[in-house]
Amino acid sequence: MAEFSLQLNEDQKQIQSWVHEFADTVIRPAGEEWDEREETPWPIIQEAAKIGLYSMDFMAQALMGDPTGLTLPVAMEELFWGDAGIALSIFGSGLAAAGIAGTGTPEQIMEWVPQCYGDVDKVQLGAYCVSEPDAGSDVSSLRTRAVYDAATDEWVISGTKAWITNGGIADVHVVVASVDPDLKGRGQASFVVPPGTAGLSQGQKYKKHGIRASHTAEVVFDDVRVPGSCLLGGKEKLDAKLAKAREGVRTGEKQPAMSTFESTRPAVAAMAVGIARAAYEYSLAYAKERHAFGKPIIMNQAIAFMLADMATEIDASRLLVWRAAWLANNGGYTNAEGSMCKLKAGRTATWVTERAIQILGGYGYVREYPVERFHRDAKIMDIFEGTEQIQQLVISRAISGLRIE
């Protein structure tokens, strides 16, 4: 078990500085442009690939090479400090990689995770497909089906997924589907859909309130056939799990989607901290420079106290994120700490960015200044990867020991 410390080690400090420099010099100057274009920022993803930031090696180092668990959230905070939409385009493949790493065999991980990123000469994307038009927070009600064809040793996948980052444009799609609807969440499995597989297509692309540089779309699976080897974890493991579920045996094993989301919550919460910090730093600098009634507006308690609260909430959120990230790598959560950090950080991001607009006044409401974009980007942090209310549900069940509905 790694020692818990609030002091980053030298490697983590170097990574933090390295990512911050990229966010400051490459991502932030391009934020407004790609927000307006509402397109995937391929040139910036390629630049990230050139320096090794967008790569399997970096994700492996951040996820598996760090016993403290802090490297990934530290990097995510810096990226999203730069610009949330562009940063999500860079990080989006990580969710697919996490889905493979969380449920796949060692052989599947080595085969498919690298293909979520490609290389410098051919950058690739991954997409993690869970949510559906009628099943967002309630992942136990997924309608997308996967049926095994024993004659060909193939799985046939049919259904529509919604709100998918990199959906339809990704090279590798990881899809969670129901193999036994009667078992609800316990009857689900994850599959890799290889590049170029027939029957997979992009549905509507969503025009979003924020994170506009990140591609979000429906993914349609029309009798998509994948080899049996694309079932993550393998058929033997799935058959054993289904048999226990049919017998009513509780194994404590989580649904594939919930297991992935739980592992990524500290990273997502760190994204929210990055957005909040960007808004706080900008409004702090503005409050020192903007004069009214003959003095900088920060000299007024109304402004100064808002900034004091913003700084306090950001620090509190980061501390929760670091605790959850450390626990995830050192024995696991004991009291829904992953949900706690996601709940707190999401709330902090939406509140801090709203206060930043208030501090800038009318200037905060126009696109000439970035705080309105920070505010639009922040709101998704209360929604995706488990809404605010879902996090409250998880926490309340953990602290009570009861199945609260």
C-alpha positions, -999 to 999 in steps of 0.1 A, spaced: 0 0 0 14 34 -10 18 61 16 -8 88 13 7 122 10 -5 156 -1 30 162 -15 35 152 -51 67 133 -58 92 146 -84 78 124 -112 43 137 -106 55 173 -104 73 169 -137 42 154 -153 20 182 -139 43 208 -153 46 191 -187 8 188 -191 2 223 -178 26 237 -204 8 218 -232 -26 231 -219 -13 266 -216 5 269 -250 -15 246 -272 -50 239 -258 -60 272 -242 -53 294 -272 -74 272 -294 -103 268 -270 -126 295 -284 -120 284 -320 -129 248 -316 -158 256 -293 -173 277 -321 -165 251 -348 -180 223 -327 -156 198 -344 -131 173 -332 -98 192 -329 -77 167 -348 -46 189 -351 -44 192 -313 -49 155 -307 -21 149 -331 1 173 -313 -7 155 -280 2 122 -297 36 137 -309 47 145 -274 33 112 -259 4 127 -240 -22 110 -262 -9 74 -260 -13 41 -243 21 45 -227 10 76 -208 -23 61 -197 -5 30 -185 20 51 -166 -7 73 -151 -31 44 -143 -10 14 -135 25 28 -130 15 50 -101 8 33 -68 -5 66 -53 -32 70 -79 -27 107 -81 -9 111 -115 -41 108 -136 -62 133 -117 -33 157 -116 -30 155 -153 -67 157 -159 -70 189 -138 -43 206 -159 -58 195 -193 -93 207 -184 -78 239 -170 -68 245 -206 -101 239 -222 -127 212 -214 -140 204 -249 -105 199 -263 -93 181 -233 -122 157 -235 -114 150 -271 -79 140 -259 -91 120 -229 -123 105 -244 -105 74 -256 -94 67 -221 -129 56 -211 -129 29 -238 -94 19 -226 -106 17 -190 -136 -4 -200 -113 -29 -218 -88 -29 -189 -115 -33 -163 -132 -64 -178 -108 -78 -205 -83 -106 -203 -46 -97 -204 -45 -108 -240 -75 -86 -249 -60 -56 -230 -28 -59 -250 -46 -63 -283 -72 -36 -280 -61 -8 -257 -33 3 -280 -58 5 -309 -78 30 -289 -49 54 -294 -30 43 -325 4 60 -329 19 93 -341 16 83 -377 -20 71 -374 -39 85 -345 -70 65 -335 -99 69 -312 -119 48 -288 -155 51 -277 -173 36 -247 -210 29 -255 -233 25 -225 -261 51 -224 -292 47 -245 -321 70 -255 -342 54 -227 -315 43 -204 -291 68 -190 -287 66 -152 -306 33 -151 -279 12 -168 -298 -20 -157 -324 -13 -183 -302 -14 -214 -321 -26 -245 -291 -32 -267 -289 -70 -271 -260 -93 -278 -270 -128 -290 -245 -156 -293 -244 -175 -326 -228 -208 -317 -226 -220 -354 -201 -192 -362 -188 -184 -327 -200 -148 -332 -220 -123 -311 -247 -104 -329 -253 -69 -314 -284 -48 -321 -295 -15 -306 -288 22 -303 -265 40 -279 -268 77 -270 -245 104 -258 -214 86 -268 -181 105 -268 -163 98 -301 -194 78 -311 -194 67 -347 -160 83 -355 -140 60 -332 -118 32 -345 -126 9 -315 -161 9 -299 -166 -8 -266 -203 -16 -261 -222 -28 -230 -251 -50 -240 -277 -73 -225 -271 -110 -230 -299 -120 -207 -326 -93 -202 -343 -112 -174 -312 -107 -152 -312 -69 -159 -278 -55 -148 -264 -90 -139 -271 -101 -174 -249 -77 -192 -215 -80 -209 -190 -58 -227 -178 -63 -262 -151 -48 -285 -163 -38 -319 -132 -37 -342 -126 -10 -368 -146 -12 -400 -171 -37 -386 -202 -39 -408 -235 -27 -393 -221 0 -370 -230 36 -380 -232 70 -364 -267 84 -357 -274 120 -349 -245 142 -337 -256 163 -307 -253 201 -307 -244 207 -271 -245 235 -246 -208 230 -237 -178 208 -244 -185 215 -280 -151 204 -293 -158 169 -281 -177 148 -306 -209 133 -290 -233 112 -310 -256 82 -312 -241 49 -323 -264 24 -341 -257 -13 -341 -276 -31 -368 -270 -68 -365 -233 -61 -359 -213 -94 -358 -182 -96 -338 -160 -127 -332 -164 -146 -299 -130 -134 -289 -144 -98 -287 -164 -107 -256 -144 -90 -229 -134 -115 -202 -143 -145 -223 -174 -167 -226 -164 -191 -198 -163 -163 -173 -196 -149 -186 -214 -183 -185 -202 -188 -149 -215 -153 -139 -249 -159 -156 -253 -193 -140 -247 -178 -105 -271 -149 -113 -299 -174 -124 -294 -193 -91 -297 -161 -72 -261 -162 -59 -247 -128 -50 -210 -125 -59 -206 -88 -53 -194 -83 -88 -206 -50 -103 -222 -44 -137 -196 -38 -164 -206 -1 -169 -208 7 -132 -174 -9 -125 -158 13 -153 -175 45 -141 -165 38 -105 -129 35 -115 -129 67 -135 -148 90 -111 -117 106 -95 -104 115 -130 -138 129 -140 -140 149 -108 -105 162 -115 -118 175 -148 -144 195 -129 -117 209 -106 -97 220 -136 -126 239 -151 -133 256 -117 -97 265 -112 -96 281 -147 -126 303 -139 -114 312 -104 -79 322 -117 -94 343 -145 -119 361 -123 -92 367 -96 -69 384 -121 -98 404 -135 -109 415 -100 -74 429 -93 -73 448 -126 -109 461 -129 -114 494 -112 -147 508 -100 -153 538 -77 -116 545 -78 -102 511 -66 -98 475 -78 -131 457 -74 -114 430 -53 -111 456 -26 -148 453 -21 -157 425 4 -186 413 -18 -161 404 -45 -132 393 -22 -154 370 -2 -168 354 -34 -132 346 -44 -123 334 -10 -152 309 -11 -143 299 -47 -107 291 -36 -119 272 -6 -144 250 -25 -118 242 -52 -93 231 -26 -119 210 -8 -129 193 -40 -93 186 -50 -87 170 -16 -117 147 -20 -104 138 -55 -69 129 -43 -83 108 -14 -106 89 -37 -78 84 -63 -55 70 -36 -81 47 -22 -89 34 -57 -53 22 -59 -49 12 -23 -77 -11 -10 -107 5 -27 -134 28 -15 -148 22 20 -177 47 20 -184 57 -16 -155 82 -17 -155 80 -55 -190 93 -57 -183 119 -30 -155 135 -50 -176 134 -82 -206 150 -65 -186 177 -48 -164 186 -77 -193 188 -102 -212 211 -79 -181 232 -73 -174 236 -111 -210 248 -118 -210 272 -88 -175 286 -93 -180 293 -130 -213 310 -123 -196 332 -97 -169 340 -122 -195 354 -146 -210 374 -117 -176 389 -109 -170 400 -145 -206 413 -148 -217 420 -183 -183 410 -197 -187 376 -181 -218 370 -202 -202 376 -236 -180 353 -257 -152 378 -258 -143 366 -223 -138 328 -216 -158 325 -184 -191 320 -201 -175 291 -220 -161 277 -187 -197 279 -173 -212 261 -203 -185 234 -201 -189 229 -163 -226 219 -163 -219 185 -179 -198 176 -148 -231 174 -129 -246 150 -155 -223 126 -173 -205 96 -157 -234 95 -132 -256 125 -124 -255 144 -92 -285 125 -80 -270 91 -88 -239 100 -68 -262 110 -39 -279 76 -42 -246 57 -41 -234 77 -11 -267 73 8 -267 35 2 -231 33 14 -236 53 46 -269 36 55 -263 1 44 -298 1 30 -311 -3 -6 -324 33 -9 -344 39 -41 
